[in-house]
């Protein structure tokens, strides 16, 4: 009886992640690849900008308080923070 036939077996020296990747590769071979859209390529190129934008927005929201001064409220309410 071959212990390597069991996919979940660690006796073969392969981790379950490696086995899963191999199975995914075999499954993907038979599938036809769809072309990547222009919007997806644009998003892939600007992904880090979107992550930074979300991080900045969450930080600004976290800085808002119920008892902040008028100047602080104006600073956090304007799009660039420095406009009057």
ROMAR-715142 format. One record per residue (C-alpha): x negated, y, z negated. Coordinates in pm, whole numbers, plus 32768, in hexadecimal, padded with zeros to 4 digits. Each point is the difference from the previous one (the first is absolute). Layout:
REM ROMAR-715142
XYZ...
//
This chain:
REM ROMAR-715142
8000800080007F6F814D806C801981117EF77FCD810E810981517FBA809D80B080AC7EE0800681758057800780677E917EDC7F217FA37EC180A87F8D7F3D7EBB80357FA2806B81627F4881317F8280F580EF80A780C980F97F3D8173801C80407FC4815980967F137F71810580F87EEF805581188101801F7F2D80D680EA7FB67ED280D881717FA5800F805A8167805B7EFA7FFE811480907EC18092816180907FF27F90814780A37F5A7F4E8126814D7FA18096809D81587FD17FEF810C81097F6581467F8480D9813580287F57814280727FC081017EF080DC813480237F72815F801880A5805C7EB57F5B7ED77F527EA8805E8089803681697F9080677F8C7EA37ED47F147FEA7F148120805080A180F07F0280547F067EEC7F0980907F048096815B8032815D7F7E7FAB7F7B7F547EC77F5181417F94813A80CC804380D17F1A7F257EF980087EEC7FF7817E8004817D80147FFD80177F137ED67EF680C87F4880BC8146803B81437F637F857F4D7F827EC87F7E815F7FB3815E80997FF6809380387EA7814080927F767F4581117F437F01808080F77FB7816A804C809480B3812E7EAC801680A87FC77E897FD6815B7FB6808B7FBA80E1812B7EAC7F5A8034809A7EA480058133806680CB7F50809C812B7F8B7F1881187E9180617FE97FFC80767E977F55814A804F810F80BB80BE80CD810E7F52
//
